[in-house]
Amino acid sequence: MPIIKIPTPLRPHTEGRRELELEGKTAGEVLDALCALYPVFREHFYEENGELRKFVNIILDESHIKDLQGLDTPLAEGDTLRILASISGG
């Protein structure tokens, strides 16, 4: 199963877990599995039309999934997705 790594600022929403092994053959399926376990992520990750919000950064290996096939990016057994926390300031 693919693994998704959770950044420190989001770990309070995952009971402190750093990573989760979740079922899914695509990045979107893994994110859906994450949202099924922790529904708070759905409103933060997705627009009303089901697209990822612009500030949501999901990385497979060294590539942003938006530069691959987006939510349809295929995953193999043992692949690791990383959620990168967005930082803004002024």
DSSP file (Angstrom, degrees, kcal/mol; ACC not computed):
  #  RESIDUE AA STRUCTURE BP1 BP2  ACC     N-H-->O    O-->H-N    N-H-->O    O-->H-N    TCO  KAPPA ALPHA  PHI   PSI    X-CA   Y-CA   Z-CA
    1    1 A M              0   0    0      0, 0.0    77,-0.4     0, 0.0    22,-0.2   0.000 360.0 360.0 360.0 147.8    0.0    0.0    0.0
    2    2 A P        -     0   0    0      0, 0.0    20,-2.1     0, 0.0     2,-0.4  -0.297 360.0-136.4 -67.0 158.3    1.1    3.6   -0.6
    3    3 A I  E     -Ab  21  80A   0     76,-2.8    78,-3.2    18,-0.2     2,-0.5  -0.920   9.5-157.7-116.4 141.4    2.3    5.7    2.3
    4    4 A I  E     -Ab  20  81A   0     16,-2.7    16,-2.2    -2,-0.4     2,-0.4  -0.988  11.8-144.9-121.1 126.9    1.3    9.3    3.0
    5    5 A K  E     -Ab  19  82A   0     76,-3.0    78,-1.8    -2,-0.5    14,-0.3  -0.741  10.1-147.4 -92.7 135.0    3.6   11.4    5.2
    6    6 A I        -     0   0    0     12,-3.6     5,-0.1    -2,-0.4    78,-0.1  -0.882  14.2-129.0-105.5 124.3    1.9   14.0    7.4
    7    7 A P    >>  -     0   0    0      0, 0.0     3,-1.7     0, 0.0     4,-0.8  -0.334  29.3-104.9 -70.9 156.6    3.7   17.3    8.2
    8    8 A T  G >4 S+     0   0    0      1,-0.3     3,-1.1     2,-0.2     8,-0.1   0.849 116.8  57.2 -50.7 -45.1    4.0   18.4   11.8
    9    9 A P  G 34 S+     0   0    0      0, 0.0    -1,-0.3     0, 0.0     4,-0.1   0.765 111.2  44.2 -63.3 -21.1    1.4   21.2   11.6
   10   10 A L  G X4 S+     0   0    0     -3,-1.7     3,-1.6     1,-0.2     4,-0.4   0.535  86.9  91.5 -97.5  -7.5   -1.3   18.7   10.4
   11   11 A R  G X<>S+     0   0    0     -3,-1.1     5,-3.1    -4,-0.8     3,-1.5   0.780  72.9  67.8 -64.3 -27.8   -0.5   15.9   12.9
   12   12 A P  G > 5S+     0   0    0      0, 0.0     3,-0.8     0, 0.0    -1,-0.3   0.827  99.8  53.7 -59.1 -25.7   -3.0   17.0   15.5
   13   13 A H  G < 5S+     0   0    0     -3,-1.6    -2,-0.2     1,-0.2    27,-0.2   0.600 109.5  47.5 -81.8 -11.6   -5.7   16.0   13.0
   14   14 A T  G X 5S-     0   0    0     -3,-1.5     3,-1.6    -4,-0.4    -1,-0.2   0.010 121.3-100.6-116.6  26.5   -4.2   12.5   12.6
   15   15 A E  T < 5S-     0   0    0     -3,-0.8    -2,-0.1     1,-0.3    -4,-0.1   0.828  80.8 -56.3  58.3  32.5   -3.8   11.8   16.4
   16   16 A G  T 3 <S+     0   0    0     -5,-3.1    -1,-0.3     1,-0.3     2,-0.2   0.458  93.8 153.1  83.7   1.8   -0.1   12.6   16.1
   17   17 A R    <   -     0   0    0     -3,-1.6    -1,-0.3    -6,-0.4    -3,-0.1  -0.452  33.7-160.3 -71.5 135.4    0.6   10.1   13.3
   18   18 A R  S    S+     0   0    0      1,-0.3   -12,-3.6    -2,-0.2     2,-0.3   0.771  74.1   6.2 -83.6 -30.3    3.6   11.0   11.1
   19   19 A E  E     -A    5   0A   0    -14,-0.3     2,-0.4    -5,-0.1    -1,-0.3  -0.991  61.5-155.0-152.7 156.1    2.6    8.7    8.3
   20   20 A L  E     -A    4   0A   0    -16,-2.2   -16,-2.7    -2,-0.3     2,-0.7  -0.990  15.2-138.5-134.5 142.3   -0.3    6.4    7.3
   21   21 A E  E     +A    3   0A   0     -2,-0.4     2,-0.3   -18,-0.2   -18,-0.2  -0.909  37.0 177.6 -99.4 117.6   -0.4    3.4    5.0
   22   22 A L        -     0   0    0    -20,-2.1     2,-0.1    -2,-0.7     8,-0.1  -0.912  31.3-109.2-129.0 148.7   -3.6    3.7    2.9
   23   23 A E        +     0   0    0     -2,-0.3    10,-0.2   -22,-0.2     2,-0.2  -0.459  59.5 115.2 -70.6 143.8   -5.3    1.8    0.1
   24   24 A G        -     0   0    0     -2,-0.1    -2,-0.1     1,-0.1     3,-0.0  -0.554  50.8-150.2 158.5 141.8   -5.3    3.4   -3.3
   25   25 A K  S    S+     0   0    0     -2,-0.2    50,-2.7   -24,-0.1     2,-0.3   0.517  89.4  38.2-100.4  -9.9   -4.0    3.0   -6.8
   26   26 A T  B  > S-E   74   0B   0     48,-0.3     4,-2.0     1,-0.1     5,-0.2  -0.899  87.9-109.1-134.0 165.1   -3.9    6.8   -7.5
   27   27 A A  H  > S+     0   0    0     46,-2.0     4,-2.5    -2,-0.3     5,-0.2   0.903 120.0  53.8 -59.3 -40.5   -3.0    9.9   -5.5
   28   28 A G  H  > S+     0   0    0     43,-3.0     4,-2.4     1,-0.2    -1,-0.2   0.885 106.4  50.7 -62.9 -39.8   -6.7   10.8   -5.5
   29   29 A E  H  > S+     0   0    0     42,-0.4     4,-2.1     2,-0.2    -1,-0.2   0.887 111.0  48.8 -66.1 -38.4   -7.7    7.5   -4.0
   30   30 A V  H  X S+     0   0    0     -4,-2.0     4,-2.2     2,-0.2    -2,-0.2   0.914 112.0  48.4 -67.8 -41.9   -5.1    7.8   -1.3
   31   31 A L  H  X S+     0   0    0     -4,-2.5     4,-2.6     2,-0.2    -2,-0.2   0.889 110.2  52.3 -64.8 -37.5   -6.2   11.3   -0.4
   32   32 A D  H  X S+     0   0    0     -4,-2.4     4,-1.9     2,-0.2    -2,-0.2   0.906 108.8  50.3 -62.2 -40.6   -9.9   10.1   -0.4
   33   33 A A  H  X S+     0   0    0     -4,-2.1     4,-1.7   -10,-0.2    -2,-0.2   0.895 110.4  49.9 -64.0 -39.6   -8.8    7.3    2.1
   34   34 A L  H  X S+     0   0    0     -4,-2.2     4,-2.7     1,-0.2    -2,-0.2   0.928 111.4  48.3 -62.6 -45.1   -7.1    9.9    4.2
   35   35 A C  H  < S+     0   0    0     -4,-2.6     7,-0.2     1,-0.2    -2,-0.2   0.801 107.1  56.4 -67.8 -29.2  -10.2   12.1    4.2
   36   36 A A  H  < S+     0   0    0     -4,-1.9    -1,-0.2    -5,-0.2    -2,-0.2   0.887 114.2  39.4 -67.8 -38.3  -12.4    9.1    5.1
   37   37 A L  H  < S+     0   0    0     -4,-1.7    -2,-0.2     1,-0.3    -1,-0.2   0.880 133.6  23.3 -75.5 -39.4  -10.3    8.5    8.2
   38   38 A Y    ><  -     0   0    0     -4,-2.7     3,-2.1    -5,-0.2     4,-0.3  -0.763  69.4-174.3-131.7  83.4   -9.9   12.2    9.0
   39   39 A P  T >> S+     0   0    0      0, 0.0     3,-1.1     0, 0.0     4,-0.7   0.687  73.9  78.8 -57.5 -21.6  -12.8   14.2    7.4
   40   40 A V  H 3> S+     0   0    0      1,-0.3     4,-0.8     2,-0.2     3,-0.2   0.804  86.6  61.7 -57.5 -28.1  -11.3   17.6    8.5
   41   41 A F  H <> S+     0   0    0     -3,-2.1     4,-2.7     1,-0.2     3,-0.3   0.826  89.2  68.6 -69.6 -31.1   -8.9   17.3    5.6
   42   42 A R  H <> S+     0   0    0     -3,-1.1     4,-2.2    -4,-0.3    -1,-0.2   0.924 101.4  44.6 -57.2 -48.2  -11.6   17.3    2.9
   43   43 A E  H  < S+     0   0    0     -4,-0.7    -1,-0.3     1,-0.2    -2,-0.2   0.788 118.1  45.4 -68.8 -25.8  -12.6   20.9    3.4
   44   44 A H  H  < S+     0   0    0     -4,-0.8    -1,-0.2    -3,-0.3    -2,-0.2   0.799 119.1  38.8 -85.9 -30.0   -9.0   22.0    3.6
   45   45 A F  H  < S+     0   0    0     -4,-2.7     8,-3.1     7,-0.1     2,-0.3   0.797 109.7  57.2 -90.4 -31.3   -7.7   20.1    0.6
   46   46 A Y  B  <  -F   52   0C   0     -4,-2.2     6,-0.2    -5,-0.3     2,-0.1  -0.801  65.4-136.4-116.5 145.2  -10.6   20.3   -2.0
   47   47 A E    >   -     0   0    0      4,-3.4     3,-1.7    -2,-0.3     6,-0.1  -0.350  45.3 -97.3 -76.1 169.9  -12.5   23.1   -3.7
   48   48 A E  T 3  S+     0   0    0      1,-0.3    -1,-0.1     2,-0.1    -2,-0.0   0.793 125.4  58.6 -62.0 -27.6  -16.3   22.7   -4.0
   49   49 A N  T 3  S-     0   0    0      2,-0.1    -1,-0.3     1,-0.0     3,-0.1   0.405 121.9-105.3 -84.8   4.0  -15.8   21.3   -7.5
   50   50 A G  S <  S+     0   0    0     -3,-1.7     2,-0.2     1,-0.3    -2,-0.1   0.396  79.2 129.5  91.0  -3.0  -13.6   18.4   -6.2
   51   51 A E        -     0   0    0      1,-0.1    -4,-3.4    -5,-0.0    -1,-0.3  -0.521  67.9 -98.2 -81.5 152.0  -10.3   19.9   -7.5
   52   52 A L  B     -F   46   0C   0     -6,-0.2    -6,-0.3    -2,-0.2    -1,-0.1  -0.437  44.3-106.2 -64.6 141.4   -7.3   20.3   -5.1
   53   53 A R    >   -     0   0    0     -8,-3.1     3,-1.7     1,-0.1    -1,-0.1  -0.377  29.3-114.3 -65.2 150.9   -7.0   23.7   -3.7
   54   54 A K  T 3  S+     0   0    0      1,-0.3    -1,-0.1    -3,-0.1    -2,-0.1   0.809 114.0  52.2 -60.0 -32.4   -4.1   25.7   -5.3
   55   55 A F  T 3  S+     0   0    0      2,-0.1     2,-0.6    31,-0.0    -1,-0.3   0.484  83.2 104.4 -86.5  -1.8   -2.1   25.8   -2.0
   56   56 A V    <   -     0   0    0     -3,-1.7     2,-0.6   -11,-0.2    29,-0.1  -0.714  55.0-164.9 -83.8 120.6   -2.3   22.0   -1.4
   57   57 A N  E     +C   84   0A   0     27,-0.7    27,-2.8    -2,-0.6     2,-0.5  -0.915  11.3 176.9-113.8 110.9    1.1   20.5   -2.3
   58   58 A I  E     -C   83   0A   0     -2,-0.6     7,-2.7    25,-0.2     2,-0.4  -0.965  12.4-162.7-115.8 122.6    1.2   16.8   -2.7
   59   59 A I  E     -CD  82  64A   0     23,-2.8    23,-2.3    -2,-0.5     2,-0.5  -0.888  13.6-167.9-113.9 132.3    4.6   15.4   -3.7
   60   60 A L  E >  S-CD  81  63A   0      3,-3.1     3,-2.6    -2,-0.4     2,-0.4  -0.986  75.5 -41.0-114.7 120.2    5.4   11.9   -5.2
   61   61 A D  T 3  S-     0   0    0     19,-1.0    -2,-0.0    -2,-0.5    21,-0.0  -0.494 126.1 -29.8  56.5-114.9    9.1   11.3   -5.1
   62   62 A E  T 3  S+     0   0    0     -2,-0.4     2,-0.4     2,-0.1    -1,-0.3   0.290 121.9  90.9-111.2   8.7   10.4   14.7   -6.2
   63   63 A S  E <  S-D   60   0A   0     -3,-2.6    -3,-3.1     2,-0.0     2,-0.3  -0.868  73.5-124.9-114.8 138.9    7.4   15.8   -8.3
   64   64 A H  E >   -D   59   0A   0     -2,-0.4     3,-1.8    -5,-0.2     4,-0.5  -0.584  25.0-129.2 -71.3 135.8    4.3   17.7   -7.5
   65   65 A I  G > >S+     0   0    0     -7,-2.7     5,-2.8     1,-0.3     3,-1.1   0.796 108.0  66.3 -62.1 -24.6    1.3   15.6   -8.5
   66   66 A K  G 3 5S+     0   0    0     -8,-0.3    -1,-0.3     1,-0.3     5,-0.1   0.783 101.1  49.8 -64.1 -25.3   -0.1   18.7  -10.4
   67   67 A D  G < 5S+     0   0    0     -3,-1.8    -1,-0.3     3,-0.1    -2,-0.2   0.506 118.2  41.7 -88.8  -6.2    3.0   18.3  -12.7
   68   68 A L  T < 5S-     0   0    0     -3,-1.1    -3,-0.1    -4,-0.5     3,-0.1   0.468 133.1 -48.7-103.2-114.3    2.2   14.6  -13.2
   69   69 A Q  T > 5S-     0   0    0      1,-0.4     3,-1.8     5,-0.1    -3,-0.2   0.047  72.0-134.5-115.5  24.3   -1.4   13.4  -13.7
   70   70 A G  G > <S-     0   0    0     -5,-2.8     3,-1.9     1,-0.3    -1,-0.4  -0.301  77.8  -9.5  60.7-139.2   -2.9   15.3  -10.7
   71   71 A L  G 3  S+     0   0    0      1,-0.3   -43,-3.0   -44,-0.1   -42,-0.4   0.711 136.3  62.4 -64.9 -19.5   -5.3   13.2   -8.6
   72   72 A D  G <  S+     0   0    0     -3,-1.8    -1,-0.3   -45,-0.2    -2,-0.2   0.365  70.7 132.6 -86.7   5.1   -5.1   10.5  -11.3
   73   73 A T    <   -     0   0    0     -3,-1.9   -46,-2.0     1,-0.1   -45,-0.2  -0.405  59.7-124.6 -58.8 120.3   -1.3   10.0  -10.8
   74   74 A P  B     -E   26   0B   0      0, 0.0     2,-0.4     0, 0.0   -48,-0.3  -0.380  24.1-155.4 -71.0 147.0   -0.8    6.3  -10.5
   75   75 A L        -     0   0    0    -50,-2.7     2,-0.2    -2,-0.1   -51,-0.1  -0.938   0.7-149.4-122.5 145.5    0.8    4.9   -7.4
   76   76 A A    >   -     0   0    0     -2,-0.4     3,-2.4     1,-0.1     2,-0.0  -0.670  44.0 -71.2-105.5 164.8    2.7    1.6   -7.0
   77   77 A E  T 3  S+     0   0    0      1,-0.3    -1,-0.1    -2,-0.2   -52,-0.0  -0.324 122.2  14.4 -52.8 127.8    3.1   -0.5   -3.9
   78   78 A G  T 3  S+     0   0    0    -77,-0.4    -1,-0.3     1,-0.3   -75,-0.0   0.399  87.3 146.4  85.6  -3.6    5.3    1.3   -1.4
   79   79 A D    <   -     0   0    0     -3,-2.4   -76,-2.8     1,-0.1     2,-0.5  -0.316  39.7-139.0 -62.2 152.0    5.2    4.7   -3.1
   80   80 A T  E     -b    3   0A   0    -78,-0.2   -19,-1.0   -76,-0.1     2,-0.4  -0.968  13.5-165.1-121.0 125.0    5.3    7.6   -0.7
   81   81 A L  E     -bC   4  60A   0    -78,-3.2   -76,-3.0    -2,-0.5     2,-0.4  -0.836   9.9-157.4 -98.9 143.1    3.2   10.8   -1.0
   82   82 A R  E     -bC   5  59A   0    -23,-2.3   -23,-2.8    -2,-0.4     2,-0.6  -0.985   9.1-145.9-122.9 133.5    4.2   13.8    1.1
   83   83 A I  E     - C   0  58A   0    -78,-1.8     2,-0.6    -2,-0.4   -25,-0.2  -0.872  17.5-154.3 -92.0 121.6    1.9   16.7    2.1
   84   84 A L  E     - C   0  57A   0    -27,-2.8   -27,-0.7    -2,-0.6     2,-0.2  -0.870  15.4-127.4 -98.5 126.3    3.9   19.9    2.1
   85   85 A A        -     0   0    0     -2,-0.6     2,-0.3   -29,-0.1   -29,-0.1  -0.521  23.1-125.9 -71.3 133.6    2.5   22.5    4.4
   86   86 A S        -     0   0    0     -2,-0.2     2,-0.4   -31,-0.1    -1,-0.1  -0.587  23.2-162.1 -79.9 142.3    2.0   25.8    2.7
   87   87 A I        +     0   0    0     -2,-0.3     2,-0.3     2,-0.0     0, 0.0  -0.989  12.2 173.7-125.9 133.8    3.6   28.8    4.4
   88   88 A S        +     0   0    0     -2,-0.4     2,-0.3     2,-0.0    -2,-0.0  -0.926   4.3 156.3-135.0 162.5    2.7   32.4    3.6
   89   89 A G              0   0    0     -2,-0.3    -2,-0.0     1,-0.1     0, 0.0  -0.967 360.0 360.0-168.7 179.0    3.6   35.7    5.0
   90   90 A G              0   0    0     -2,-0.3    -1,-0.1     0, 0.0    -2,-0.0   0.365 360.0 360.0-147.7 360.0    3.8   39.3    4.3
